[in-house]
Amino acid sequence: FRKLTVEENVMAILETLEKMPSDKALYVHHKRIPVFLLSELKDRNFDYRIKEPGNSEVYMLIFKS
């Protein structure tokens, strides 16, 4: 088991979204807001909601716009 880099995380999320049916959503748990991902989501017509309940805890729900 190895920890993924930020770039690897972003790529894994984008690959999952490409395969995901348009009526589904992806739930992601991060330590911080993945800023690099946000512009990619917009470019690919995805929307998202972010919740930050505490330090080093970010939840995202990503879905097709």
C-alpha positions in Angstrom: 0.0 0.0 0.0 1.4 3.4 -0.9 -0.1 6.9 -0.6 -1.0 8.5 -3.9 0.4 11.8 -5.0 -1.9 14.8 -5.6 -1.6 14.3 -9.3 -2.4 10.6 -9.0 -5.5 11.3 -6.9 -6.7 13.8 -9.5 -6.1 11.4 -12.4 -7.9 8.5 -10.5 -10.9 10.7 -9.8 -11.1 11.9 -13.5 -10.8 8.3 -14.8 -13.5 7.2 -12.5 -15.8 10.1 -13.6 -15.2 9.2 -17.3 -16.6 5.7 -16.6 -19.4 6.7 -14.3 -23.0 6.8 -15.5 -24.4 10.4 -15.8 -27.1 9.7 -13.3 -24.6 8.8 -10.5 -22.3 10.9 -8.2 -18.8 10.3 -6.9 -18.2 10.8 -3.1 -14.6 11.8 -2.3 -12.8 12.2 1.0 -9.7 14.4 1.1 -7.4 16.1 3.6 -7.9 19.5 1.8 -9.7 20.9 -1.2 -8.1 19.5 -4.4 -7.7 22.9 -6.1 -6.1 21.3 -9.3 -9.2 19.2 -9.7 -11.7 22.0 -9.6 -10.9 23.5 -13.0 -10.7 20.0 -14.6 -14.2 19.3 -13.3 -15.5 22.5 -14.8 -13.9 21.8 -18.2 -15.5 18.4 -18.2 -19.0 19.6 -17.3 -19.0 18.3 -13.8 -20.4 20.1 -10.8 -19.5 19.5 -7.1 -20.4 20.3 -3.5 -17.8 20.6 -0.8 -18.1 20.2 2.9 -15.3 21.0 5.4 -16.4 19.7 8.8 -12.9 20.1 10.4 -9.2 20.4 10.0 -7.7 18.1 7.3 -11.2 16.8 6.4 -12.9 17.6 3.1 -15.8 15.8 1.6 -16.8 16.3 -2.1 -19.8 15.1 -4.1 -19.1 15.3 -7.8 -21.8 14.9 -10.4 -22.5 15.7 -14.1 -23.8 19.2 -14.6 
